[in-house]
Amino acid sequence: MRVYKFGGASVKDAVGVHNVLRVLKELEASETVVVISAMGKMTNAFETVVQLYFNEQKASGSEGKSGTVNSQLKSIEDFHFQIVKDLGFQYSQPVLEEVEALLKGVQTFLKNNDSDSYDFVYDQVVSCGELISTRICSAFLNEKGLENDWLDVRGCIVTNSDFRRARVDWNATCSRINKRVDRNRMTLTQGFLGGDAEGNTTTLGREGSDYTAGIFAYCLEASEVSIFKDVPGVLNADPREFDQTQLLNRISYKEAIEMAFFGASVIHPKTLQPLQRKEIPLRVRSFLNPLEPGTYVRKGQHLEPEVPCFIVKKNQILLSVSDKEFHFVMEDDISELFSLLSIYKMKVNMIQNSAISFSVCIEDNFNNFSRLVEALNPKYKVLFNKHLTLYTVRHFREEDLDKLEQGQTVLLKQLSRETAQLVVRKTEKK
């Protein structure tokens, strides 16, 4: 079997859905699991629903649960209905009813919800994007003669209840996937989602659809995974940030894991781990030109071509912590600091410590930074800078670092044999 994954950019409109059909036909996909993300920017749109819901609750209690939330849900419904109509479906066809029912399910959940957990509510609401997207795509492919079975991934990928970053129960997941996937047909399912033992929807982390593809490939022992992107493959830099980029033809698992860990957005960090365990090759390919080779990721390959690779992460926070009495920062202090970073779900991207201070470059993906600072203040002196950029350069050259530092104030710099990292703030012009 093969596993194909299409991201939100691939299905952002009716033209994109038509293109998915073309790609699957060109590649003669049959015994294939197809993983599809929410359409376009719909994950962001559903995130806005959650934010509005909690804002309205705070402002006016239960009376504030409808107005603006319903307006946002109506715009989401209009977006999807337009795609359905552009695909040629009529009002009488079931797919429109399915989309409407899923959105009404979100309204009903918010009306009856009594949980104040942002992360729990997030997973129950935002998951609707993938469910709608795959319902539309599955119905369209079947309409055009590409038969497929729609599969609710929440009954396959078994996780714990750590909402928004759930951990996979691999034994239970493999058992369910092998029972529910027909190896002789095409199966179409959602990325990003799972389900816990209580029947609640969970998510695997933002951009987790690639990880879903890796999970299915591991459990089914697939021959290959293909991730279709709006770029020709893995590039040595983000073309939105750098004028000149190069396609990487071949990468080892190790190199790809390093790049993903440091924030290369083209591959989800967790995707490669299950593939490496069973040595399943990964290809990153263009959804516009699917027959082009793209980038091959597999065991023992040298980076080809051997060029520096640049990774950019924005909206970083540089946090520096020191003892109020200027005592040494000892192992027990560091242990406590890491415990707090974990409790408040901070994504750690760089670490540096000296005798009396500990500095860390982090991302506040769960909006918990102010709570972290409150927890640190009684014992430590806390300094921080926000809105910073982290550059990571694999296989760096000194001239590359010199160029990056131009026009920037370097707040933290760290070099190893293969990797350079710089936390910078753009220098203000006087």
C-alpha positions, 0 to 999 in steps of 0.5 A: 500500500501507499499513503498520500497526504494532501494539505490545506493548500491542495484543497483550498477551492474547487480547482484544488479538489479537481487537481487532487482527482487528477493527481490520483488518476495520474499516479493510478492510485487504488490500494492507497490511503489518502489523508486530507487536511482542512480546506485552505485556512479553515483550521484558522477559521475554526480556531477563531470560533473557539476564541470568540466562544471563550471571549463571549463567555468571559464578557457576558456568561452563557448569553454570549455564546451565540451571536459572533460565534454563529456569524463565524460559523455561517461564514465557514458554512458559506465557504464550504457550500461555495466549493460544493456548488463549484464542484457541481453538486446540487442542493438535493445531494447528501454532501450538502446535508453532511456539511450542514450537519457537521456545523450544526454539531459544533453549534450544539456542542458549544451550546451544551458544553460545560467544560472550561478547558480551552484545549478540550473545546479546541479539539472538539471544534477545530476537528470539524475542518478535516471532517468537512473537507474529507466528506466533500473530497470523498463524495467528489471522487466517488462522483467522478468514478474514483471509488473510495471509502470514507474513514473516520480517523477518530476511531482508528488513531487511539490517543491519550487525553492530552488535548491539542498534542495527544500521544498515540497508543501505537498497539491499539492504533495499529490493531484498529487501522488494520481492521478498518482499512481495506487494502484492496481499495482506496481509503480517504481519511482525515489528518491531524485527528485522533480519539481518546478512550472516552470518545472525545476527539483529540488532535496531534498538534498543529500541522499534524496531518503529515504525522497521520500519514506516517502513522498509517504507513507504519501500521500498514507497512506501506511501501511509500509515503508521498506528501504533496505540497505547493513547492517542488519538494524540500527546499534549502530555505523558505522561498517566502524568506529567501530570494534564492533557494535550491531543491534538495533531491535526497535527504537522510532520515537523520537530516530530515529529522534535524531540519523538522525539529528545528522548524522546517515547515515542509515536514512535521517533526513527528512524521519521520519517526515511525517511517524511520523505524520501518525504513519506509521512504518518504517523498515530498512532491509538488501537487501541481507536477506530481510526476516530478521526482520531488525530494526523497527521504530515506535511510543512509542518503547523503544530502544532495546537493550539499548546500547550507539549509536555512530555517526561520521561526518567527514570534519567538520569545527569549526568556532569561532566568537567574536566581534573585540572590545571584546563586549558581543555577544548579541542576535542581534549578534547571530541572524545575525550569524544564518542569515549568516549561512542560507544564505550560506547554512551551516549545523549546527551540534553543537553550543556553546557560551560564553560571548564574543564568538560564536562557531559552528561546521558546514559542508560546503556542498555547498562550501560557507565557504570562502564567509561566512568568507568574510561576517563575517570579517568586523565586527567580529574576525573569527577563524576556524579549518578545517578537524575535526571529530564530535562524537555524542554519544546517551545514553553515558557512561563516559568510552565511551567518554574516549575511543573516546578521546584517541589519539585525541585533543578535541576542543569542548565538550558538554554534556546533559542528553542523548547526548555527542558531541565532536569535535576532531582533531587527535593528531599528533605524535611527 
